[in-house]
């Protein structure tokens, strides 16, 4: 958002609450609600009603709201998530999910969004998500744009190892010569922590696990660690605002997620020079070269994760550092912003061409850039580009910040 503002665009943030402190114009939509179903439905209804009285060039949403021009599919496809989740649920739990009205509401909102005639573009953070949207909803290729998230490689880098490893291991009573695996993510069922714990139980006693993240069912996973006899080799560290020290302490990053469109934690791990061991339903899998910068396995393949973790431990972090770092060398925040700008310009130019055809008027030459006064509905007015529809703030990052519903 700051990058868009720097380009001269005028931004309006549509949200339930806005803490202030930034030069953005908030449009507050905070209707009363009880429960998650009413929360999401009432917010979407309020947003669409409010936008009818506005005149924006583009409306981008990060929520499943049908009155947007651009949707960023950061949560992936809910239908696909439910399919993957059923793999770890018993018969009664599967029935509960099938009858849960919240899931029916999300699936309905998802369908309305992807079939909306207003929708001009979908930003996918992985090719996996792009393929899922095509398969489930039949969107044409030209509407789907894969734009990977960026990672700040001045913040996340291999030098964190020298800065933090000794201190983190000492603070957590881990031997200096131990092999340390790192799990980063909140919502442990979805992120696959059970598979990591079961895999650790099959590895030598010199291997340890740092778990950074939070979950309402934390005690359930503590009990699993105790049952497996690895409670002395597992450190549950809770949500952390600053995760750099833990990347610096680790020898490998492991995330057997049941479903994750593209975990930012994987980008951070690559940037820190760690091998990434993840699952086939993680968007990060498409960046992995098997055995070079990581490994990809089925989320429930404990034997496969044991073998991959053992290989990573044997070869050591130095073996993977350069290839892992190279994986994200081009994925900077600036590169992501540049691709977003290009998409916005293409959409704005398309709107201008449409108006020109309707008026039988020549197009401006040169065509305007983002933020140069491109309000199509009222030419010559200052641009009011891309109000981003945000959910209510949901607490800290928690080293992932995502929870499975």
C-alpha positions as CSV (number, residue, x, y, z in Angstrom):
1,X,0.0,0.0,0.0
2,X,2.8,2.4,0.8
3,X,4.3,1.6,-2.6
4,X,1.0,2.5,-4.4
5,X,0.8,5.7,-2.4
6,X,4.4,6.6,-3.4
7,X,3.2,6.2,-7.1
8,X,0.7,8.9,-6.4
9,X,-2.4,6.7,-6.1
10,X,-5.1,7.7,-3.6
11,X,-6.1,4.8,-1.4
12,X,-9.1,4.0,0.6
13,X,-9.1,1.1,3.1
14,X,-12.4,-0.6,3.7
15,X,-12.3,-2.4,7.0
16,X,-14.1,-3.0,10.3
17,X,-11.4,-1.1,12.3
18,X,-8.4,0.9,11.4
19,X,-5.7,1.8,14.0
20,X,-4.6,5.0,12.2
21,X,-1.1,6.1,11.9
22,X,-1.0,5.9,8.1
23,X,-2.1,8.5,5.5
24,X,-4.9,6.2,4.2
25,X,-8.5,7.1,4.0
26,X,-10.5,4.5,6.0
27,X,-14.0,3.6,5.1
28,X,-15.4,1.8,8.1
29,X,-17.8,-1.1,7.7
30,X,-18.5,-2.5,11.2
31,X,-22.0,-3.8,11.4
32,X,-23.1,-5.8,14.5
33,X,-22.6,-9.5,14.4
34,X,-22.6,-12.7,16.5
35,X,-20.4,-15.5,15.3
36,X,-18.1,-16.0,12.3
37,X,-20.9,-16.7,9.8
38,X,-22.8,-13.4,10.6
39,X,-19.4,-11.6,10.9
40,X,-18.3,-12.4,7.3
41,X,-21.8,-12.0,5.8
42,X,-22.6,-8.7,7.4
43,X,-19.2,-7.3,6.5
44,X,-19.5,-8.3,2.8
45,X,-23.0,-6.8,2.7
46,X,-21.9,-3.5,4.3
47,X,-18.9,-3.2,1.9
48,X,-21.0,-3.7,-1.3
49,X,-23.6,-1.2,-0.1
50,X,-20.9,1.4,0.8
51,X,-19.1,1.0,-2.5
52,X,-22.3,1.8,-4.5
53,X,-22.0,5.3,-3.2
54,X,-18.3,5.6,-4.2
55,X,-16.5,6.1,-7.5
56,X,-13.2,4.2,-7.5
57,X,-11.1,3.2,-10.4
58,X,-10.4,-0.2,-9.0
59,X,-11.6,-2.2,-6.0
60,X,-9.3,-4.9,-4.7
61,X,-10.5,-7.3,-2.0
62,X,-8.6,-9.8,0.2
63,X,-11.9,-11.2,1.3
64,X,-14.5,-13.3,-0.7
65,X,-16.7,-10.3,-1.7
66,X,-18.4,-10.3,-5.0
67,X,-18.4,-6.5,-5.6
68,X,-14.7,-6.2,-6.4
69,X,-12.7,-5.8,-9.6
70,X,-9.6,-7.6,-8.3
71,X,-9.5,-10.5,-5.7
72,X,-6.3,-11.6,-4.1
73,X,-6.7,-15.3,-3.4
74,X,-4.4,-15.3,-0.4
75,X,-6.5,-18.0,1.3
76,X,-6.6,-20.2,-1.7
77,X,-9.8,-22.1,-2.5
78,X,-12.0,-23.0,0.5
79,X,-13.5,-26.0,-1.4
80,X,-10.0,-27.4,-1.8
81,X,-9.1,-26.8,1.8
82,X,-12.1,-28.8,3.0
83,X,-11.2,-31.6,0.7
84,X,-7.7,-31.8,2.2
85,X,-9.0,-31.4,5.8
86,X,-11.3,-34.4,5.4
87,X,-8.2,-36.6,5.1
88,X,-7.4,-36.2,8.9
89,X,-10.9,-36.2,10.2
90,X,-12.9,-39.1,11.6
91,X,-16.5,-39.9,10.4
92,X,-18.2,-37.7,13.0
93,X,-15.9,-34.7,12.4
94,X,-16.4,-35.0,8.6
95,X,-20.1,-35.0,9.2
96,X,-19.8,-31.9,11.4
97,X,-17.9,-30.1,8.7
98,X,-20.4,-31.1,6.1
99,X,-23.3,-29.7,8.2
100,X,-21.5,-26.6,9.4
101,X,-23.4,-23.5,8.1
102,X,-20.2,-21.4,8.2
103,X,-18.6,-23.6,5.5
104,X,-21.7,-23.4,3.4
105,X,-21.6,-19.6,3.7
106,X,-18.0,-19.4,2.6
107,X,-18.5,-21.8,-0.3
108,X,-21.5,-19.8,-1.4
109,X,-19.5,-16.5,-1.1
110,X,-16.6,-18.1,-3.0
111,X,-18.9,-19.1,-5.9
112,X,-20.5,-15.7,-6.1
113,X,-17.1,-14.1,-6.2
114,X,-15.7,-16.2,-9.0
115,X,-18.8,-16.0,-11.1
116,X,-19.3,-12.2,-10.6
117,X,-19.3,-10.2,-13.9
118,X,-17.5,-7.4,-12.1
119,X,-14.5,-9.5,-11.4
120,X,-11.7,-8.5,-13.8
121,X,-8.6,-10.2,-12.3
122,X,-7.6,-12.7,-9.6
123,X,-4.2,-12.4,-8.0
124,X,-2.9,-15.9,-7.1
125,X,0.1,-16.3,-4.9
126,X,1.0,-19.7,-6.5
127,X,0.4,-21.7,-9.6
128,X,-1.3,-24.3,-7.4
129,X,-4.0,-21.8,-6.5
130,X,-4.4,-20.7,-10.1
131,X,-5.0,-24.3,-11.2
132,X,-7.5,-24.9,-8.4
133,X,-9.5,-21.9,-9.3
134,X,-9.5,-22.9,-13.0
135,X,-10.5,-26.5,-12.1
136,X,-13.3,-25.6,-9.6
137,X,-14.7,-22.4,-11.2
138,X,-13.6,-22.4,-14.9
139,X,-12.1,-18.9,-14.9
140,X,-10.3,-18.0,-18.1
141,X,-6.5,-17.9,-18.2
142,X,-6.4,-14.2,-18.8
143,X,-8.2,-13.4,-15.5
144,X,-5.7,-15.3,-13.4
145,X,-2.3,-13.7,-12.5
146,X,0.3,-15.5,-10.4
147,X,2.2,-12.9,-8.4
148,X,4.4,-14.4,-5.6
149,X,4.7,-12.6,-2.4
150,X,8.0,-10.8,-1.7
151,X,10.5,-11.4,1.1
152,X,12.8,-8.7,2.5
153,X,16.3,-10.3,2.1
154,X,17.9,-7.6,4.2
155,X,15.8,-8.8,7.1
156,X,15.9,-12.6,6.4
157,X,19.4,-13.8,5.4
158,X,22.0,-16.5,6.3
159,X,23.8,-14.2,8.6
160,X,21.1,-14.7,11.2
161,X,22.8,-18.0,12.0
162,X,25.9,-16.3,13.4
163,X,23.9,-13.7,15.1
164,X,21.4,-15.8,16.9
165,X,22.0,-19.6,16.9
166,X,24.1,-19.9,20.0
167,X,21.9,-17.7,22.1
168,X,18.6,-19.4,21.0
169,X,20.0,-22.9,21.7
170,X,21.3,-21.8,25.1
171,X,18.0,-20.2,26.0
172,X,16.1,-23.3,25.1
173,X,18.6,-25.8,26.7
174,X,19.5,-27.4,23.4
175,X,23.0,-28.8,22.8
176,X,25.2,-26.6,20.6
177,X,25.9,-29.6,18.2
178,X,22.2,-30.5,17.9
179,X,20.3,-30.6,14.5
180,X,17.4,-28.2,14.9
181,X,14.3,-28.3,12.8
182,X,12.0,-25.3,12.7
183,X,8.2,-25.3,12.3
184,X,6.6,-21.8,11.8
185,X,2.8,-21.4,11.6
186,X,-0.4,-21.0,13.5
187,X,-3.3,-23.4,13.2
188,X,-1.3,-26.6,13.9
189,X,-3.8,-29.1,12.4
190,X,-3.7,-27.3,9.0
191,X,0.0,-26.7,9.1
192,X,0.8,-30.4,9.8
193,X,2.5,-30.3,13.2
194,X,1.3,-33.8,14.0
195,X,3.3,-35.1,11.1
196,X,6.4,-33.2,12.2
197,X,6.1,-34.6,15.7
198,X,5.7,-38.2,14.5
199,X,8.7,-37.7,12.2
200,X,10.9,-36.3,15.0
201,X,10.1,-39.4,17.1
202,X,11.8,-41.5,14.4
203,X,14.9,-39.4,14.3
204,X,18.0,-39.6,16.5
205,X,18.0,-38.1,19.9
206,X,20.4,-35.3,18.7
207,X,17.5,-33.7,16.7
208,X,15.3,-31.1,18.2
209,X,12.2,-29.1,17.1
210,X,11.3,-25.5,17.6
211,X,7.6,-24.8,17.2
212,X,6.8,-21.1,16.6
213,X,3.1,-20.3,16.4
214,X,-0.1,-20.7,18.3
215,X,-3.1,-22.9,18.4
216,X,-6.2,-23.2,20.6
217,X,-5.5,-26.9,20.9
218,X,-1.9,-26.5,22.0
219,X,-2.3,-28.9,24.9
220,X,-3.4,-31.6,22.5
221,X,-0.1,-31.3,20.6
222,X,1.9,-31.2,23.8
223,X,0.2,-34.5,24.8
224,X,1.1,-36.0,21.4
225,X,4.8,-35.0,22.0
226,X,4.7,-36.6,25.4
227,X,3.0,-39.8,24.0
228,X,5.7,-40.0,21.4
229,X,8.5,-39.5,24.0
230,X,9.9,-36.4,22.4
231,X,8.7,-33.8,24.9
232,X,12.4,-33.1,25.9
233,X,13.3,-32.5,22.3
234,X,10.4,-30.2,21.4
235,X,10.1,-26.5,22.3
236,X,6.7,-24.9,22.0
237,X,7.6,-21.2,21.8
238,X,4.2,-19.6,21.1
239,X,3.5,-16.8,18.7
240,X,6.5,-14.5,18.1
241,X,6.6,-11.0,16.7
242,X,10.2,-11.4,15.8
243,X,11.0,-14.7,14.1
244,X,14.5,-14.0,12.8
245,X,16.3,-15.5,15.7
246,X,14.6,-18.8,15.2
247,X,15.5,-19.0,11.5
248,X,19.0,-18.3,12.6
249,X,19.0,-21.1,15.1
250,X,17.6,-23.7,12.6
251,X,19.2,-26.2,10.3
252,X,16.1,-26.9,8.3
253,X,12.5,-25.7,7.9
254,X,9.7,-28.2,7.9
255,X,6.0,-27.6,7.1
256,X,3.9,-30.6,6.1
257,X,0.8,-28.4,5.6
258,X,-2.5,-30.0,4.6
259,X,-3.2,-26.9,2.6
260,X,-1.4,-23.6,2.3
261,X,-1.7,-21.4,-0.9
262,X,1.9,-20.1,-0.2
263,X,3.3,-19.8,3.3
264,X,5.4,-16.7,3.8
265,X,7.4,-18.6,6.3
266,X,8.8,-20.8,3.5
267,X,10.0,-17.7,1.7
268,X,11.7,-16.5,4.8
269,X,13.3,-19.8,5.4
270,X,14.7,-19.9,1.8
271,X,16.0,-16.3,2.3
272,X,17.8,-17.5,5.4
273,X,19.5,-20.3,3.4
274,X,17.5,-23.2,5.0
275,X,16.2,-26.2,3.1
276,X,12.4,-26.3,3.0
277,X,10.7,-29.6,3.6
278,X,7.0,-29.2,2.8
279,X,4.0,-30.9,1.2
280,X,2.4,-31.3,-2.2
281,X,-0.5,-29.0,-1.2
282,X,1.8,-26.1,-0.3
283,X,2.3,-23.4,-2.9
284,X,6.0,-23.3,-1.9
285,X,6.4,-26.8,-3.4
286,X,6.6,-25.3,-6.9
287,X,9.8,-23.5,-6.0
288,X,11.6,-26.6,-4.7
289,X,14.2,-28.6,-6.6
290,X,14.2,-32.0,-4.9
291,X,17.3,-32.5,-2.8
292,X,18.8,-29.2,-3.9
293,X,16.9,-26.6,-1.8
294,X,14.4,-28.9,-0.1
295,X,12.0,-31.8,-0.4
296,X,8.3,-32.2,-1.3
297,X,6.1,-35.0,0.1
298,X,2.5,-35.9,0.8
299,X,1.4,-34.1,4.0
300,X,0.6,-37.4,5.8
301,X,3.7,-39.3,4.6
302,X,5.6,-39.6,7.9
303,X,8.2,-42.1,6.5
304,X,8.9,-39.7,3.7
305,X,9.4,-36.7,6.0
306,X,11.6,-38.8,8.3
307,X,13.8,-39.6,5.3
308,X,13.9,-36.0,4.1
309,X,14.7,-34.7,7.5
310,X,17.4,-37.3,8.0
311,X,19.0,-36.3,4.7
312,X,18.9,-32.6,5.6
313,X,20.5,-33.4,8.9
314,X,23.2,-35.5,7.3
315,X,24.1,-33.0,4.6
316,X,24.0,-29.9,6.9
317,X,22.7,-26.4,6.3
318,X,25.8,-25.3,4.3
319,X,24.9,-27.8,1.6
320,X,21.6,-26.0,1.0
321,X,22.4,-22.4,1.8
322,X,23.3,-21.0,-1.6
323,X,20.6,-22.8,-3.6
324,X,17.9,-21.9,-1.1
325,X,19.0,-18.2,-1.1
326,X,19.0,-18.2,-4.9
327,X,15.4,-19.5,-4.9
328,X,14.0,-16.2,-3.7
329,X,16.7,-13.8,-5.1
330,X,14.2,-12.4,-7.5
331,X,11.2,-12.3,-5.1
332,X,11.8,-9.0,-3.5
333,X,8.9,-6.7,-2.2
334,X,9.9,-4.3,-5.0
335,X,9.5,-7.0,-7.7
336,X,6.1,-7.9,-6.3
337,X,5.0,-4.2,-6.3
338,X,6.2,-3.8,-9.9
339,X,4.1,-6.7,-11.0
340,X,1.1,-5.4,-9.2
341,X,1.5,-2.0,-10.7
342,X,1.7,-3.6,-14.2
343,X,-1.6,-5.4,-13.5
344,X,-3.3,-2.2,-12.3
345,X,-2.2,-0.3,-15.3
346,X,-3.4,-3.0,-17.7
347,X,-6.8,-3.0,-16.0
348,X,-7.1,0.8,-16.0
349,X,-6.1,1.0,-19.7
350,X,-8.7,-1.6,-20.5
351,X,-11.3,0.5,-18.8
352,X,-10.1,3.6,-20.6
353,X,-10.3,1.8,-24.0
354,X,-13.8,0.7,-23.2
355,X,-14.9,4.3,-22.4
356,X,-13.1,5.5,-25.6
357,X,-15.0,2.9,-27.7
358,X,-18.3,4.0,-26.1
359,X,-17.6,7.7,-26.7
360,X,-15.8,7.0,-30.0
361,X,-13.1,9.2,-28.7
362,X,-9.3,8.8,-29.2
363,X,-7.3,7.4,-26.3
364,X,-4.9,9.7,-24.5
365,X,-1.3,9.5,-25.6
366,X,0.7,8.5,-23.7
367,X,-1.7,6.4,-21.6
368,X,-1.8,7.5,-17.9
369,X,0.2,5.7,-15.3
370,X,-1.0,4.4,-12.0
371,X,-1.9,7.5,-9.8
372,X,-1.8,10.1,-12.6
373,X,-5.5,11.0,-12.5
374,X,-7.0,8.0,-14.2
375,X,-10.5,8.1,-12.7
376,X,-12.4,6.6,-15.6
377,X,-15.9,7.6,-14.5
378,X,-14.9,11.3,-14.1
379,X,-11.8,12.1,-16.2
380,X,-9.6,14.8,-14.9
381,X,-10.3,14.1,-11.2
382,X,-7.5,12.9,-8.9
383,X,-7.3,9.1,-9.1
384,X,-8.9,7.1,-6.2
385,X,-7.2,3.8,-6.9
386,X,-7.7,0.4,-5.3
387,X,-9.5,0.5,-2.0
388,X,-8.4,-2.7,-0.4
389,X,-11.1,-4.5,1.5
390,X,-9.6,-5.9,4.7
391,X,-10.9,-8.1,7.4
392,X,-11.0,-7.0,11.0
393,X,-7.6,-7.1,12.5
394,X,-6.9,-10.6,13.9
395,X,-4.1,-10.2,16.3
396,X,-0.4,-10.5,15.8
397,X,1.4,-12.5,13.2
398,X,1.8,-15.3,15.6
399,X,4.5,-16.6,13.3
400,X,2.0,-17.3,10.6
401,X,-1.2,-15.8,12.0
402,X,-3.4,-18.1,10.1
403,X,-5.8,-20.5,11.8
404,X,-7.9,-23.2,10.2
405,X,-11.7,-22.6,10.5
